[in-house]
Amino acid sequence: MSKKEIRIGLVGYGFMGRTHTNAYKRVGDFFPELKFIPKLQAVCARNEERVKAFADQWGYASVETDWRKLVERDDIDAIDICTPNNMHAEIAIAAAQAGKMVLCEKPLARSVAEAQPMVDAIEKAGVPNTVYFNYRRIPAVTLAKQLIDSNKLGKIFHFRSNFLQDWTISPELPQGGEGLWRLDNDAAGSGVTGDLLAHCIDTAMWLNGGIKDVSAMTETFIKERVHTATGEKQQVGIDDACLFHCHFENGSLGLFESTRYARGHKALFTFEINGEHASIKWNLHDLSRLAYFDHRDASIERGWRSIHVTDGDQPYMDKWWVPGLSIGYEHSFVHQVADFFKNLEEGKPCSPTFKEAHQTQKVCEAVLESAKSKSWKNTHVEW
Ligand SMILES: NC(=O)c1ccc[n+]([C@@H]2O[C@H](COP(=O)([O-])OP(=O)(O)OC[C@H]3O[C@@H](n4cnc5c(N)ncnc54)[C@H](O)[C@@H]3O)[C@@H](O)[C@H]2O)c1
């Protein structure tokens, strides 16, 4: 079968630049039925020496040091945005206007106001697009979606989710610059809300529908940090921790918590859903397992099952090894790229699109506004 190449122009070669590139390199081998195949055409970052070294190591055909040049190139079909959050809007809008497909990292932007013109530009150009809320495509999480959609849980009462880390506890850690842009509000737009809770919110709305209104509290435990750009101590603008509760459109109650101050937790993303008939639980540190409790089981054998999601009948697993053998974090990106190409073939949008990621942005913003005003806020989500 002859395949059409989609020539990728990647912007940013950090953590996400590597996960996406790994996905492009593997997708053709593990999803051989796809009619599209990625070509690593160009990678862009500001430091020429370092971007060339990355291109050599990972197999990109060329480099750019100015993303505008990358966007203008005729030999690029898709722009993949793996830069800090403050760069997403400008690059995405220019890429859409140039008629490129756009794949963008989360959160879509730093605010709803910044995200809106991105959605407008994408819709006006009519270009295929997706946002890397990749956790949806971990097989156990996709299985959770299948169980909910097949009404195994019945009416949903509760959705709770956490994302806990512990890497910013030291007051000596500066804000801003390479690796630490997440602590700089100008670059990140927010702290744990946009960085971590955005994942919980995307997963929650995908599984359980729209979030209607929120009541939140945030805390910045370390109020001043040296800024890498100035060498001076400056006020910290990000939220170090955020807790919120909410109503979903379906009447269920949500409870969310995220922090970078939970000693012992590196990336503990969890969710639990309690329905009328059954409950499910998942956590990222044990990502191949889905816990399931069904009250309809005979009472003498009723209890929590730990489903090892490795069987060929389970989501995505027919693509990998044999039953019993797990896959990992990086595969969620391979699945997202595979789904993007599959949808491209069928002329369908690849969820989450910019429009859907904009809804998550609305919840993040309502959460921050609620914490600031100490009041309930409507999200205005259209789900
Ligand atoms: N989906 C996920 O689970 C997940 C995980 C981590 C990060 N992210 C998101 O991915 C994005 C990148 O995060 P990261 O952890 O890879 O960051 P990173 O700091 O590791 O990498 C950022 C890259 O952007 C490049 N860059 C910065 N400014 C640039 C410019 N003007 N032109 C070209 N390149 C530029 C840097 O050189 C670097 O290569 C963020 O939006 C973040 O929120 C998503």
The ligand as a MOL file (V3000), in Angstrom:
LIG
                    3D

  0  0  0     0  0            999 V3000
M  V30 BEGIN CTAB
M  V30 COUNTS 44 48 0 0 0
M  V30 BEGIN ATOM
M  V30 1 N 0.8490 16.2310 27.4230 0
M  V30 2 C 1.5870 16.1780 28.5210 0
M  V30 3 O 1.4630 15.3060 29.3510 0
M  V30 4 C 2.6350 17.2370 28.7490 0
M  V30 5 C 3.7420 16.9790 29.5700 0
M  V30 6 C 4.7190 17.9570 29.6910 0
M  V30 7 C 4.5750 19.1680 29.0450 0
M  V30 8 N 3.4700 19.4220 28.2960 0 CHG=1
M  V30 9 C 3.3110 20.7100 27.5800 0
M  V30 10 O 4.2450 20.7320 26.5020 0
M  V30 11 C 4.7550 22.0390 26.3080 0
M  V30 12 C 6.2720 21.9930 26.4000 0
M  V30 13 O 6.6460 21.4820 27.6730 0
M  V30 14 P 8.0330 20.7070 27.8840 0
M  V30 15 O 7.9600 20.0240 29.1940 0
M  V30 16 O 8.3550 19.9170 26.6770 0 CHG=-1
M  V30 17 O 9.0170 21.9420 27.9870 0
M  V30 18 P 10.5800 21.9600 27.8250 0
M  V30 19 O 11.0550 23.1300 28.5980 0
M  V30 20 O 11.1630 20.6110 28.0940 0
M  V30 21 O 10.7800 22.2300 26.2490 0
M  V30 22 C 10.3730 23.4420 25.6510 0
M  V30 23 C 11.0470 23.5820 24.3190 0
M  V30 24 O 10.5730 24.7600 23.6820 0
M  V30 25 C 11.6800 25.4090 23.0610 0
M  V30 26 N 11.3690 26.8260 22.8770 0
M  V30 27 C 11.0990 27.7730 23.7970 0
M  V30 28 N 10.8690 28.9600 23.2030 0
M  V30 29 C 11.0000 28.7620 21.8680 0
M  V30 30 C 10.8950 29.6050 20.7240 0
M  V30 31 N 10.6240 30.8980 20.8420 0
M  V30 32 N 11.0990 29.0600 19.4940 0
M  V30 33 C 11.3760 27.7510 19.3640 0
M  V30 34 N 11.4950 26.9000 20.4160 0
M  V30 35 C 11.3110 27.4120 21.6430 0
M  V30 36 C 12.8180 25.1580 24.0180 0
M  V30 37 O 14.0630 25.3050 23.3710 0
M  V30 38 C 12.5720 23.7000 24.3950 0
M  V30 39 O 13.1480 22.8410 23.4430 0
M  V30 40 C 4.0880 22.8990 27.3700 0
M  V30 41 O 2.9920 23.5580 26.8180 0
M  V30 42 C 3.6330 21.9140 28.4270 0
M  V30 43 O 2.5050 22.3370 29.1600 0
M  V30 44 C 2.5180 18.4680 28.1320 0
M  V30 END ATOM
M  V30 BEGIN BOND
M  V30 1 1 1 2
M  V30 2 2 2 3
M  V30 3 1 2 4
M  V30 4 1 4 5
M  V30 5 2 4 44
M  V30 6 2 5 6
M  V30 7 1 6 7
M  V30 8 2 7 8
M  V30 9 1 8 9
M  V30 10 1 8 44
M  V30 11 1 9 10
M  V30 12 1 9 42
M  V30 13 1 10 11
M  V30 14 1 11 12
M  V30 15 1 11 40
M  V30 16 1 12 13
M  V30 17 1 13 14
M  V30 18 2 14 15
M  V30 19 1 14 16
M  V30 20 1 14 17
M  V30 21 1 17 18
M  V30 22 2 18 19
M  V30 23 1 18 20
M  V30 24 1 18 21
M  V30 25 1 21 22
M  V30 26 1 22 23
M  V30 27 1 23 24
M  V30 28 1 23 38
M  V30 29 1 24 25
M  V30 30 1 25 26
M  V30 31 1 25 36
M  V30 32 1 26 27
M  V30 33 1 26 35
M  V30 34 2 27 28
M  V30 35 1 28 29
M  V30 36 1 29 30
M  V30 37 2 29 35
M  V30 38 1 30 31
M  V30 39 2 30 32
M  V30 40 1 32 33
M  V30 41 2 33 34
M  V30 42 1 34 35
M  V30 43 1 36 37
M  V30 44 1 36 38
M  V30 45 1 38 39
M  V30 46 1 40 41
M  V30 47 1 40 42
M  V30 48 1 42 43
M  V30 END BOND
M  V30 END CTAB
M  END
